[in-house]
């Protein structure tokens, strides 16, 4: 390392280190009389080496450079003088093995003047002292900079962890669609909605719903985007307002299951918080470890908890009618949205076509979305420029176009777009007028069909290559199992049958595709998605698919397996996770082909030869299997997740392929790296025909995967009735357990699969079998809120009083998840609502902690003890406040809960409400406290507000009821001490102005000045000092404010106190000074500061170096440089 400094003839600092080491070696064989010099020389050499290492990563300022040059020159001089003294040794010749003996003889002959030796030794010692001081200076700076670096690393690590958790919740980002829709909005449109009385009432009043139905193509989605944009602008910067939204899309079934949608709402609300909510991090921690996804009940509970953290919550959902209805997702989503409205005060805005959803929102304010004439004209004005030049030069013709289209659209914005698109290729005014006269009229779906047929006629009127490109693009976009990106579509259209790789020269341009598709296709700029212009367009092509692309499924299958068979995929990847992502990114259609080729293939018969060729290629199959399973809960790239062709065929339910592969010699029970056999994959996917065929071919029915799940367990968990029945008929063991002791009955009960539960019970499944956490099937059912399954299991002998390892009963699990109807049924069947778990929680305590107000109401009405206490002496109202459940607090107070009750630590519900900043609860509990006027309540009301509750000016009125501002107890100290500790500077000012004693001493905080110093509240420290706080006042332990600042490492506070004449030599009752307190706690920066202000006599017999060394040794913070 060259520092750029020169020190005489020795060059740079490295040369100085080398010289010291060279001379040190020459003293190795020196006799004892030279031992002192040798020892000092050794210390100097080691110190120089340490400095070299430290300097290699340090940037010196000008003063430091000058200081280093001076110290180095001094070292150079003493080393040169020392070297001259031993020159005689170098003048002698040593040879062979006699080196050691001759060296000793030379040292014996070497005579040194004692005074010279003493002087050299002192010079070396002096240099060591100076270099130590210089190193100390660097250490202080390095420690400070390192701490800054660690803070930065921690922030970076926290940011990485934050992104990781949020991505785990949901990878879908609706913000991209929001940006795209706002980009499509014609400026100035939609203002009628924002200016409506209905919208004003909705956004101004908490807990309101606004339902906005509309005809297909009325502009509901753009209006939704306008509402979201308005909310973001209206509440910009207000951290206590949460806004989350969803754009439902019937094409996105894969990531729009109910759980997916609710998790996305949770993600959006969570990411607006400065730090991720603890409940979200806890949910992630539990499931990340097990590589599972959260259950519906866990999602709901966490979503409610997070929603309650906001003052206002707005939930916006577009196109509810496009949410899946066949699996109950649509109805359940609406139900949960309305539950969030009623229980969390959320404002819900939703759009839909005129379907049965209208009935669900009956009674809620509604406002129909229609394309108003003003907006249609604005759209046309902004897009007439797309028409030929002769139109742009003819104002009369332009007005004719406007008036005709405005008259025909009848509230359907999409028609204006389609009608305008139909005029783009016209060559004369007459042709335009003729086209206008032929535009379809009406106000139902038939008018769209006519418009789409007209567009297809224009497509068929193009050149053959243009027509073929349009039909291929439309067939892929219409029949793909999920939305495609533009790049995926381009790769799909560039595939050539039989070719081993993609020829990029065959890639079409997306602009050409948009042109030849006659306005039926559009792209989303932000997300890159290419799609049909509207839901009605998709419906049109699905109804008329055989007319336009009758062989599309077999064509897509062939293209996908051709893509998967490319040479680039001839091997799986067993490296770091990023490598597979690189493969997916560089081969855009790989993900789609791997996940959906088999679904397309199920719709074709017979299968193309290319399918069998692909399944026979073990390397290509392995690569496809990785892409197929990537992101799944048990996926591990390091293990490879190697699948056989037979696994893939069974996974997708391709009987023809399964039969062919077994016939070709594939083992029927071949395992993949997850331990799954083809039978397990078939059972898990619900393919009855494949399952039967594999059993007939001798597949072992009890083989399990690496989690211990058998085919029967997989089928029962996934709810595949027919497959479950088939496996039972073939003799599957109904009482098998996986590796966490879950039986098929437990798995079926957990997912509410009643029919399967009946099958299993009929075949002798044990109803009282205990498994995971000691849970019985009844606990799994009640925890998930499956009332009918819960009833069934009780009827079959399930123990309603059974307890798990935490002593939770079925009732307590149901209460915890907020399943009121299941709770009601369990109580009717004889459950004891006063039974307690290990924490001493009864059903009411559990409901209060979980924030389920309806359950609280129900249990109280059933006679639950509202003053029951848990193991920590906490009542229901204390628990509700402690767990940040303000609505639960309200319900309990309304039912007469004792708001003055204290837990084992002396803390009341008011304390916890203030700790969690639950302003509505603080106000409620203060009012109750003032009304009660308990013997100690009136005098310490200011204390209670300050004890974490000085969060809002509107609570300061409580001071009017205070007779003693300095009232004190062992738990809270005084109001001023508590407020000073919590950093409520405005409240501290009020207390001081009203005469609170700034030097009151005692309790957990010592003095107010100590409390502020200990927490680093500089403004409060100044305020107290300016109001005559005694800077050297010692509490009952002898501690001062400087002790507090020093021990906690607040350098700025310590400097301020010293500037105000704090005495650093004061000792506490144990004899410890502030300096020693800082050293004990590893606060090196404070220690260095205090060392400048204390005399040697005040060091307690220690040296300055030893105090610094102790501080360094006691600094216990860890650093992980993996991410540096």
ChimeraX attribute file (.defattr): number of C-alpha atoms within 10 A of each C-alpha:
attribute: neighborCount
match mode: 1-to-1
recipient: residues
	/A:1	11
	/A:2	13
	/A:3	14
	/A:4	9
	/A:5	14
	/A:6	15
	/A:7	19
	/A:8	11
	/A:9	8
	/A:10	15
	/A:11	13
	/A:12	18
	/A:13	26
	/A:14	16
	/A:15	17
	/A:16	22
	/A:17	23
	/A:18	15
	/A:19	18
	/A:20	24
	/A:21	18
	/A:22	13
	/A:23	19
	/A:24	20
	/A:25	14
	/A:26	15
	/A:27	18
	/A:28	12
	/A:29	17
	/A:30	19
	/A:31	13
	/A:32	9
	/A:33	11
	/A:34	15
	/A:35	14
	/A:36	13
	/A:37	22
	/A:38	22
	/A:39	14
	/A:40	19
	/A:41	24
	/A:42	18
	/A:43	16
	/A:44	24
	/A:45	22
	/A:46	15
	/A:47	17
	/A:48	25
	/A:49	19
	/A:50	13
	/A:51	18
	/A:52	19
	/A:53	12
	/A:54	14
	/A:55	17
	/A:56	11
	/A:57	9
	/A:58	12
	/A:59	10
	/A:60	13
	/A:61	8
	/A:62	9
	/A:63	9
	/A:64	14
	/A:65	14
	/A:66	13
	/A:67	14
	/A:68	19
	/A:69	17
	/A:70	13
	/A:71	16
	/A:72	22
	/A:73	18
	/A:74	18
	/A:75	24
	/A:76	22
	/A:77	14
	/A:78	16
	/A:79	20
	/A:80	14
	/A:81	12
	/A:82	20
	/A:83	18
	/A:84	12
	/A:85	15
	/A:86	16
	/A:87	10
	/A:88	12
	/A:89	16
	/A:90	13
	/A:91	8
	/A:92	11
	/A:93	9
	/A:94	14
	/A:95	9
	/A:96	6
	/A:97	8
	/A:98	9
	/A:99	11
	/A:100	12
	/A:101	11
	/A:102	15
	/A:103	20
	/A:104	15
	/A:105	13
	/A:106	16
	/A:107	17
	/A:108	11
	/A:109	10
	/A:110	13
	/A:111	9
	/A:112	12
	/A:113	7
	/A:114	10
	/A:115	9
	/A:116	12
	/A:117	17
	/A:118	13
	/A:119	11
	/A:120	18
	/A:121	21
	/A:122	14
	/A:123	18
	/A:124	22
	/A:125	17
	/A:126	14
	/A:127	18
	/A:128	21
	/A:129	13
	/A:130	16
	/A:131	21
	/A:132	17
	/A:133	13
	/A:134	16
	/A:135	20
	/A:136	15
	/A:137	14
	/A:138	18
	/A:139	17
	/A:140	18
	/A:141	14
	/A:142	17
	/A:143	17
	/A:144	14
	/A:145	12
	/A:146	15
	/A:147	14
	/A:148	12
	/A:149	15
	/A:150	20
	/A:151	12
	/A:152	12
	/A:153	19
	/A:154	15
	/A:155	12
	/A:156	14
	/A:157	16
	/A:158	14
	/A:159	13
	/A:160	12
	/A:161	14
	/A:162	17
	/A:163	13
	/A:164	12
	/A:165	21
	/A:166	22
	/A:167	14
	/A:168	16
	/A:169	24
	/A:170	19
	/A:171	13
	/A:172	16
	/A:173	14
	/A:174	17
	/A:175	16
	/A:176	14
	/A:177	19
	/A:178	23
	/A:179	16
	/A:180	19
	/A:181	19
	/A:182	18
	/A:183	15
	/A:184	13
	/A:185	17
	/A:186	17
	/A:187	13
	/A:188	11
	/A:189	19
	/A:190	24
	/A:191	13
	/A:192	14
	/A:193	19
	/A:194	14
	/A:195	10
	/A:196	11
	/A:197	11
	/A:198	15
	/A:199	19
	/A:200	12
	/A:201	14
	/A:202	17
	/A:203	20
	/A:204	10
	/A:205	13
	/A:206	19
	/A:207	20
	/A:208	20
	/A:209	28
	/A:210	21
	/A:211	23
	/A:212	24
	/A:213	25
	/A:214	22
	/A:215	21
	/A:216	24
	/A:217	25
	/A:218	23
	/A:219	20
	/A:220	27
	/A:221	22
	/A:222	21
	/A:223	26
	/A:224	28
	/A:225	25
	/A:226	21
	/A:227	20
	/A:228	22
	/A:229	14
	/A:230	13
	/A:231	16
	/A:232	15
	/A:233	10
	/A:234	11
	/A:235	14
	/A:236	10
	/A:237	9
	/A:238	13
	/A:239	13
	/A:240	14
	/A:241	20
	/A:242	26
	/A:243	22
	/A:244	21
	/A:245	24
	/A:246	25
	/A:247	22
	/A:248	22
	/A:249	19
	/A:250	19
	/A:251	20
	/A:252	15
	/A:253	16
	/A:254	10
	/A:255	16
	/A:256	21
	/A:257	18
	/A:258	21
	/A:259	20
	/A:260	19
	/A:261	22
	/A:262	21
	/A:263	24
	/A:264	26
	/A:265	21
	/A:266	24
	/A:267	25
	/A:268	21
	/A:269	25
	/A:270	26
	/A:271	16
	/A:272	16
	/A:273	16
	/A:274	8
	/A:275	11
	/A:276	19
	/A:277	16
	/A:278	13
	/A:279	15
	/A:280	20
	/A:281	14
	/A:282	12
	/A:283	17
	/A:284	21
	/A:285	13
	/A:286	13
	/A:287	15
	/A:288	15
	/A:289	8
	/A:290	11
	/A:291	14
	/A:292	13
	/A:293	18
	/A:294	17
	/A:295	13
	/A:296	17
	/A:297	18
	/A:298	16
	/A:299	21
	/A:300	20
	/A:301	18
	/A:302	20
	/A:303	23
	/A:304	21
	/A:305	22
	/A:306	23
	/A:307	25
	/A:308	23
	/A:309	23
	/A:310	20
	/A:311	18
	/A:312	22
	/A:313	24
	/A:314	24
	/A:315	21
	/A:316	23
	/A:317	23
	/A:318	24
	/A:319	21
	/A:320	24
	/A:321	21
	/A:322	18
	/A:323	27
	/A:324	21
	/A:325	13
	/A:326	8
	/A:327	11
	/A:328	12
	/A:329	17
	/A:330	18
	/A:331	19
	/A:332	13
	/A:333	20
	/A:334	19
	/A:335	13
	/A:336	14
	/A:337	21
	/A:338	21
	/A:339	14
	/A:340	22
	/A:341	20
	/A:342	15
	/A:343	19
	/A:344	27
	/A:345	22
	/A:346	28
	/A:347	25
	/A:348	25
	/A:349	24
	/A:350	23
	/A:351	28
	/A:352	26
	/A:353	21
	/A:354	15
	/A:355	12
	/A:356	11
	/A:357	18
	/A:358	18
	/A:359	10
	/A:360	13
	/A:361	17
	/A:362	10
	/A:363	10
	/A:364	12
	/A:365	15
	/A:366	19
	/A:367	16
	/A:368	17
	/A:369	26
	/A:370	23
	/A:371	27
	/A:372	19
	/A:373	17
	/A:374	13
	/A:375	20
	/A:376	26
	/A:377	19
	/A:378	15
	/A:379	20
	/A:380	22
	/A:381	14
	/A:382	12
	/A:383	14
	/A:384	19
	/A:385	12
	/A:386	15
	/A:387	18
	/A:388	16
	/A:389	12
	/A:390	14
	/A:391	21
	/A:392	14
	/A:393	10
	/A:394	11
	/A:395	11
	/A:396	11
	/A:397	16
	/A:398	18
	/A:399	14
	/A:400	14
	/A:401	21
	/A:402	20
	/A:403	15
	/A:404	17
	/A:405	24
	/A:406	23
	/A:407	14
	/A:408	18
	/A:409	26
	/A:410	20
	/A:411	23
	/A:412	25
	/A:413	23
	/A:414	20
	/A:415	27
	/A:416	24
	/A:417	19
	/A:418	22
	/A:419	22
	/A:420	20
	/A:421	18
	/A:422	20
	/A:423	20
	/A:424	17
	/A:425	14
	/A:426	17
	/A:427	14
	/A:428	13
	/A:429	14
	/A:430	10
	/A:431	13
	/A:432	20
	/A:433	16
	/A:434	13
	/A:435	14
	/A:436	19
	/A:437	10
	/A:438	10
	/A:439	18
	/A:440	18
	/A:441	17
	/A:442	11
	/A:443	16
	/A:444	12
	/A:445	14
	/A:446	13
	/A:447	15
	/A:448	23
	/A:449	17
	/A:450	15
	/A:451	19
	/A:452	20
	/A:453	12
	/A:454	17
	/A:455	20
	/A:456	18
	/A:457	12
	/A:458	16
	/A:459	21
	/A:460	15
	/A:461	11
	/A:462	13
	/A:463	10
	/A:464	11
	/A:465	10
	/A:466	17
	/A:467	18
	/A:468	15
	/A:469	18
	/A:470	24
	/A:471	20
	/A:472	20
	/A:473	22
	/A:474	22
	/A:475	21
	/A:476	21
	/A:477	20
	/A:478	24
	/A:479	19
	/A:480	18
	/A:481	18
	/A:482	17
	/A:483	21
	/A:484	22
	/A:485	18
	/A:486	22
	/A:487	18
	/A:488	21
	/A:489	24
	/A:490	21
	/A:491	21
	/A:492	24
	/A:493	17
	/A:494	17
	/A:495	21
	/A:496	16
	/A:497	13
	/A:498	13
	/A:499	13
	/A:500	15
	/A:501	17
	/A:502	19
	/A:503	12
	/A:504	11
	/A:505	7
	/A:506	13
	/A:507	16
	/A:508	15
	/A:509	11
	/A:510	15
	/A:511	10
	/A:512	12
	/A:513	23
	/A:514	17
	/A:515	15
	/A:516	23
	/A:517	22
	/A:518	21
	/A:519	20
	/A:520	21
	/A:521	20
	/A:522	19
	/A:523	19
	/A:524	18
	/A:525	16
	/A:526	14
	/A:527	17
	/A:528	16
	/A:529	17
	/A:530	22
	/A:531	24
	/A:532	19
	/A:533	17
	/A:534	15
	/A:535	15
	/A:536	17
	/A:537	18
	/A:538	21
	/A:539	14
	/A:540	19
	/A:541	20
	/A:542	12
	/A:543	9
	/A:544	12
	/A:545	17
	/A:546	11
	/A:547	8
	/A:548	14
	/A:549	18
	/A:550	12
	/A:551	12
	/A:552	21
	/A:553	21
	/A:554	20
	/A:555	18
	/A:556	22
	/A:557	25
	/A:558	24
	/A:559	23
	/A:560	26
	/A:561	26
	/A:562	23
	/A:563	28
	/A:564	25
	/A:565	26
	/A:566	16
	/A:567	14
	/A:568	15
	/A:569	20
	/A:570	16
	/A:571	14
	/A:572	21
	/A:573	19
	/A:574	15
	/A:575	12
	/A:576	11
	/A:577	13
	/A:578	10
	/A:579	13
	/A:580	19
	/A:581	13
	/A:582	10
	/A:583	16
	/A:584	15
	/A:585	12
	/A:586	10
	/A:587	17
	/A:588	19
	/A:589	21
	/A:590	23
	/A:591	19
	/A:592	20
	/A:593	25
	/A:594	22
	/A:595	18
	/A:596	18
	/A:597	22
	/A:598	22
	/A:599	17
	/A:600	21
	/A:601	24
	/A:602	18
	/A:603	14
	/A:604	17
	/A:605	9
	/A:606	11
	/A:607	17
	/A:608	15
	/A:609	9
	/A:610	18
	/A:611	20
	/A:612	18
	/A:613	12
	/A:614	19
	/A:615	23
	/A:616	17
	/A:617	14
	/A:618	17
	/A:619	21
	/A:620	23
	/A:621	27
	/A:622	25
	/A:623	25
	/A:624	28
	/A:625	23
	/A:626	24
	/A:627	23
	/A:628	21
	/A:629	18
	/A:630	20
	/A:631	12
	/A:632	11
	/A:633	13
	/A:634	15
	/A:635	17
	/A:636	18
	/A:637	22
	/A:638	11
	/A:639	13
	/A:640	20
	/A:641	25
	/A:642	23
	/A:643	26
	/A:644	26
	/A:645	26
	/A:646	28
	/A:647	27
	/A:648	24
	/A:649	25
	/A:650	28
	/A:651	23
	/A:652	24
	/A:653	24
	/A:654	23
	/A:655	18
	/A:656	15
	/A:657	21
	/A:658	27
	/A:659	17
	/A:660	14
	/A:661	19
	/A:662	14
	/A:663	11
	/A:664	10
	/A:665	8
	/A:666	16
	/A:667	15
	/A:668	21
	/A:669	20
	/A:670	16
	/A:671	21
	/A:672	19
	/A:673	16
	/A:674	18
	/A:675	16
	/A:676	24
	/A:677	29
	/A:678	29
	/A:679	33
	/A:680	31
	/A:681	25
	/A:682	29
	/A:683	30
	/A:684	25
	/A:685	21
	/A:686	24
	/A:687	22
	/A:688	20
	/A:689	16
	/A:690	27
	/A:691	28
	/A:692	18
	/A:693	15
	/A:694	23
	/A:695	16
	/A:696	10
	/A:697	13
	/A:698	10
	/A:699	20
	/A:700	17
	/A:701	22
	/A:702	18
	/A:703	18
	/A:704	23
	/A:705	21
	/A:706	15
	/A:707	14
	/A:708	19
	/A:709	25
	/A:710	30
	/A:711	30
	/A:712	32
	/A:713	31
	/A:714	25
	/A:715	29
	/A:716	31
	/A:717	24
	/A:718	18
	/A:719	24
	/A:720	22
	/A:721	18
	/A:722	16
	/A:723	27
	/A:724	29
	/A:725	19
	/A:726	18
	/A:727	21
	/A:728	17
	/A:729	10
	/A:730	13
	/A:731	11
	/A:732	19
	/A:733	20
	/A:734	21
	/A:735	19
	/A:736	18
	/A:737	23
	/A:738	18
	/A:739	13
	/A:740	12
	/A:741	17
	/A:742	26
	/A:743	31
	/A:744	31
	/A:745	34
	/A:746	32
	/A:747	22
	/A:748	29
	/A:749	33
	/A:750	24
	/A:751	20
	/A:752	23
	/A:753	22
	/A:754	23
	/A:755	17
	/A:756	24
	/A:757	26
	/A:758	18
	/A:759	18
	/A:760	24
	/A:761	16
	/A:762	10
	/A:763	15
	/A:764	12
	/A:765	20
	/A:766	20
	/A:767	22
	/A:768	17
	/A:769	19
	/A:770	21
	/A:771	18
	/A:772	17
	/A:773	15
	/A:774	17
	/A:775	24
	/A:776	29
	/A:777	30
	/A:778	32
	/A:779	30
	/A:780	26
	/A:781	31
	/A:782	29
	/A:783	28
	/A:784	25
	/A:785	27
	/A:786	22
	/A:787	23
	/A:788	17
	/A:789	26
	/A:790	29
	/A:791	18
	/A:792	18
	/A:793	26
	/A:794	16
	/A:795	11
	/A:796	15
	/A:797	12
	/A:798	20
	/A:799	19
	/A:800	21
	/A:801	15
	/A:802	18
	/A:803	21
	/A:804	19
	/A:805	12
	/A:806	13
	/A:807	20
	/A:808	26
	/A:809	29
	/A:810	29
	/A:811	29
	/A:812	30
	/A:813	22
	/A:814	31
	/A:815	31
	/A:816	27
	/A:817	23
	/A:818	26
	/A:819	22
	/A:820	21
	/A:821	15
	/A:822	24
	/A:823	28
	/A:824	19
	/A:825	16
	/A:826	23
	/A:827	16
	/A:828	10
	/A:829	13
	/A:830	10
	/A:831	19
	/A:832	18
	/A:833	21
	/A:834	17
	/A:835	16
	/A:836	21
	/A:837	20
	/A:838	13
	/A:839	14
	/A:840	19
	/A:841	27
	/A:842	26
	/A:843	30
	/A:844	28
	/A:845	31
	/A:846	27
	/A:847	27
	/A:848	33
	/A:849	23
	/A:850	25
	/A:851	30
	/A:852	26
	/A:853	23
	/A:854	15
	/A:855	26
	/A:856	28
	/A:857	17
	/A:858	15
	/A:859	22
	/A:860	15
	/A:861	10
	/A:862	12
	/A:863	10
	/A:864	19
	/A:865	18
	/A:866	20
	/A:867	18
	/A:868	16
	/A:869	20
	/A:870	19
	/A:871	14
	/A:872	13
	/A:873	18
	/A:874	26
	/A:875	27
	/A:876	32
	/A:877	33
	/A:878	31
	/A:879	29
	/A:880	28
	/A:881	30
	/A:882	25
	/A:883	18
	/A:884	26
	/A:885	27
	/A:886	28
	/A:887	22
	/A:888	29
	/A:889	32
	/A:890	19
	/A:891	19
	/A:892	24
	/A:893	19
	/A:894	9
	/A:895	14
	/A:896	11
	/A:897	19
	/A:898	19
	/A:899	21
	/A:900	17
	/A:901	18
	/A:902	18
	/A:903	17
	/A:904	10
	/A:905	10
	/A:906	14
	/A:907	20
	/A:908	25
	/A:909	27
	/A:910	30
	/A:911	24
	/A:912	24
	/A:913	29
	/A:914	26
	/A:915	19
	/A:916	20
	/A:917	20
	/A:918	25
	/A:919	18
	/A:920	16
	/A:921	25
	/A:922	29
	/A:923	19
	/A:924	16
	/A:925	22
	/A:926	19
	/A:927	12
	/A:928	15
	/A:929	19
	/A:930	15
	/A:931	11
	/A:932	13
	/A:933	13
	/A:934	11
	/A:935	8
	/A:936	9
	/A:937	18
	/A:938	21
	/A:939	20
	/A:940	23
	/A:941	25
	/A:942	30
	/A:943	30
	/A:944	27
	/A:945	26
	/A:946	29
	/A:947	27
	/A:948	25
	/A:949	29
	/A:950	28
	/A:951	22
	/A:952	14
	/A:953	9
	/A:954	10
	/A:955	18
	/A:956	17
	/A:957	10
	/A:958	18
	/A:959	20
	/A:960	9
	/A:961	15
	/A:962	18
	/A:963	13
	/A:964	16
	/A:965	21
	/A:966	22
	/A:967	20
	/A:968	19
	/A:969	15
	/A:970	11
	/A:971	13
	/A:972	22
	/A:973	23
	/A:974	33
	/A:975	31
	/A:976	32
	/A:977	32
	/A:978	27
	/A:979	30
	/A:980	33
	/A:981	27
	/A:982	21
	/A:983	21
	/A:984	22
	/A:985	20
	/A:986	16
	/A:987	23
	/A:988	27
	/A:989	19
	/A:990	14
	/A:991	22
	/A:992	17
	/A:993	10
	/A:994	11
	/A:995	11
	/A:996	19
	/A:997	20
	/A:998	22
	/A:999	21
	/A:1000	21
	/A:1001	21
	/A:1002	20
	/A:1003	17
	/A:1004	15
	/A:1005	23
	/A:1006	25
	/A:1007	32
	/A:1008	30
	/A:1009	33
	/A:1010	28
	/A:1011	26
	/A:1012	30
	/A:1013	30
	/A:1014	23
	/A:1015	18
	/A:1016	22
	/A:1017	20
	/A:1018	18
	/A:1019	15
	/A:1020	24
	/A:1021	25
	/A:1022	17
	/A:1023	16
	/A:1024	22
	/A:1025	16
	/A:1026	9
	/A:1027	15
	/A:1028	11
	/A:1029	19
	/A:1030	16
	/A:1031	21
	/A:1032	19
	/A:1033	20
	/A:1034	22
	/A:1035	20
	/A:1036	13
	/A:1037	12
	/A:1038	17
	/A:1039	23
	/A:1040	28
	/A:1041	28
	/A:1042	33
	/A:1043	28
	/A:1044	26
	/A:1045	28
	/A:1046	33
	/A:1047	22
	/A:1048	20
	/A:1049	25
	/A:1050	22
	/A:1051	20
	/A:1052	15
	/A:1053	26
	/A:1054	27
	/A:1055	18
	/A:1056	15
	/A:1057	22
	/A:1058	17
	/A:1059	9
	/A:1060	12
	/A:1061	11
	/A:1062	19
	/A:1063	17
	/A:1064	22
	/A:1065	19
	/A:1066	20
	/A:1067	21
	/A:1068	18
	/A:1069	13
	/A:1070	9
	/A:1071	10
	/A:1072	19
	/A:1073	25
	/A:1074	27
	/A:1075	31
	/A:1076	26
	/A:1077	24
	/A:1078	31
	/A:1079	28
	/A:1080	22
	/A:1081	20
	/A:1082	26
	/A:1083	28
	/A:1084	29
	/A:1085	23
	/A:1086	27
	/A:1087	28
	/A:1088	21
	/A:1089	18
	/A:1090	23
	/A:1091	18
	/A:1092	8
	/A:1093	13
	/A:1094	14
	/A:1095	11
	/A:1096	12
	/A:1097	9
	/A:1098	15
	/A:1099	17
	/A:1100	12
	/A:1101	8
	/A:1102	12
	/A:1103	11
	/A:1104	14
	/A:1105	12
	/A:1106	11
	/A:1107	22
	/A:1108	25
	/A:1109	14
	/A:1110	19
	/A:1111	25
	/A:1112	20
	/A:1113	14
	/A:1114	16
	/A:1115	14
	/A:1116	11
	/A:1117	8
	/A:1118	7
	/A:1119	12
	/A:1120	10
	/A:1121	8
	/A:1122	6
	/A:1123	8
	/A:1124	9
